Amino acid sequence: MTAAGTPFVPPPYPYERLDRFKPYGDEFEGGLIDLSIGTPFDPPPAAVTAALSSSNAERSYPPSIGTPALREAIVRWMGRKFDIDIGPDHVAAAIGTKEFVGTLPQWMRLRTPDRDTVLYPAISYPTYEMGATLAGCRAVPVPMHPGGGLDLTAIDPADAARALLLWVNSPGNPSGILDDLGAAADWGRAHGVPVFSDECYVEFTWQGRGRSILEHGTDGVVAVHSLSKRSNFAGARLGFYGGDPDLVHYLREVRKHVGMMVPGPVQAAGVVALDDDEHVEVQRHRYVSRLRLLTDVFERWAGVDVPMPGGAFYLWFEVGDAWAFAERLAREGGALVSPGDFYGAAGARHVRVAVVQPDDRIALLAERLTATG
Ligand SMILES: Cc1ncc(COP(=O)(O)O)c(C=O)c1O
């Protein structure tokens, strides 16, 4: 939180701090292999991109909450995936989930002006904390169990009493942990704190099936999803949220006033993407084989333990001095990865490797590291 009266100065964007390592990539045939940002490089299905250009939806303003067709497709997907039916009135669109995460604390604070605290996982996607800061709220990290997951017993009752919301993220970025969403929902209900469950990696769950907090009822909880990862659609910007009727209604209404609108053609293409599961299966195989390959490569090259994650498309492993590791990898392998302090001070001894590059680029990295290792 910024102290009252102190102007807010945006900090450097985390990934821009890696720019100084990029020239190392020029030394290699094939150039830099960027495994830092979790941005998909594989294509979305052809039918989805075709729908973008043929929807006729570009001439009018699109509904902020999402077209009926989009909301019905969301409900159909949730029914197939989680065996739940929350109805199209209890879901709504977002312009990708980053803007939802980054602006949510402002709206929650307007709804509950006597509270000022956002609780979020101590090692996590940086926008949970930044959203709180931008709203002038207190951002309070929740410690995590050694194997992952929120340690809900560690939340100070004084912070719980001031909490506008609790974030949970499963599968989690950066570590791929699978959290206990039922326990998070129970904690929120017991303490009167809305729980927002970021489930944008749910299609990429490797241990067991993908789960939603909404399987534990909708009371006091909202699930947040994205087509960025599921359908390699990050450039189009389409996310959505759904759950507790009162919370969703409030957010739908307030977000209309700010012009939070997903472009019409993107909404139309989203229907095609959500109704298709085959391309997700193809993508799942790509990620699993890349994770397996690079697990072996990094274990051999760095002599460290690299566990397979429970979900998501990141390798997250302890290396000690993460910035030194990132620099050595850039120098010796021409590859860029993220030092763990991007995701909170508690992650400072780890690095995150996003296996987002196409298979030939991943194979090239494997070749380079096998040659030097
Ligand atoms: C945990 C988590 N939530 C949300 C997002 C934002 O995704 P998008 O805005 O593309 O939906 C990301 C992106 O990396 C993420 O890792």
The ligand as an SDF file (V2000), in Angstrom:
LIG
                    3D

 16 16  0  0  0  0  0  0  0  0999 V2000
   -2.3990  -17.0630  -12.3710 C   0  0  0  0  0  0  0  0  0  0  0  0
   -2.7380  -16.2140  -13.5430 C   0  0  0  0  0  0  0  0  0  0  0  0
   -3.8880  -15.5480  -13.5460 N   0  0  0  0  0  0  0  0  0  0  0  0
   -4.2420  -14.7560  -14.5780 C   0  0  0  0  0  0  0  0  0  0  0  0
   -3.4120  -14.6050  -15.6620 C   0  0  0  0  0  0  0  0  0  0  0  0
   -3.8210  -13.6520  -16.7560 C   0  0  0  0  0  0  0  0  0  0  0  0
   -4.1960  -14.2650  -17.9320 O   0  0  0  0  0  0  0  0  0  0  0  0
   -5.0820  -13.5130  -19.0100 P   0  0  0  0  0  0  0  0  0  0  0  0
   -5.1760  -12.0610  -18.6370 O   0  0  0  0  0  0  0  0  0  0  0  0
   -4.4000  -13.7000  -20.2900 O   0  0  0  0  0  0  0  0  0  0  0  0
   -6.4250  -14.1700  -18.9370 O   0  0  0  0  0  0  0  0  0  0  0  0
   -2.1770  -15.2670  -15.6980 C   0  0  0  0  0  0  0  0  0  0  0  0
   -1.2600  -15.0920  -16.8540 C   0  0  0  0  0  0  0  0  0  0  0  0
   -0.1500  -15.5260  -16.8840 O   0  0  0  0  0  0  0  0  0  0  0  0
   -1.8360  -16.0940  -14.6070 C   0  0  0  0  0  0  0  0  0  0  0  0
   -0.6790  -16.7670  -14.5820 O   0  0  0  0  0  0  0  0  0  0  0  0
  1  2  1  0
  2  3  1  0
  2 15  2  0
  3  4  2  0
  4  5  1  0
  5  6  1  0
  5 12  2  0
  6  7  1  0
  7  8  1  0
  8  9  2  0
  8 10  1  0
  8 11  1  0
 12 13  1  0
 12 15  1  0
 13 14  2  0
 15 16  1  0
M  END
$$$$
